[in-house]
Amino acid sequence: MMLEPSIDSLQKQIKSKYTLVTLSARRARELKQGSAPMVENPTSSQQVGVALEEIDCGKLTYSHAENIQERTETT
């Protein structure tokens, strides 16, 4: 059984598997709470599948935060 979209196709949009999972899970939660899909006629009946379709079509993207600084406390 092949899953669509494929991981290879998704990684053309987002290189990091961790980012891919995190982004799709967040979007799936939004869809579950009633947000409308950004793709017309999604083929998946599951929210995570719809989120992955949105990523594959380039409708769902992310950006890295700029100037992230780590703070460490010394005792």
Secondary structure as GFF3:
##gff-version 3
##sequence-region A 1 75
A	DSSP	alpha_helix	7	13	.	.	.	ID=ss1
A	DSSP	alpha_helix	17	32	.	.	.	ID=ss2
A	DSSP	alpha_helix	47	56	.	.	.	ID=ss3
###
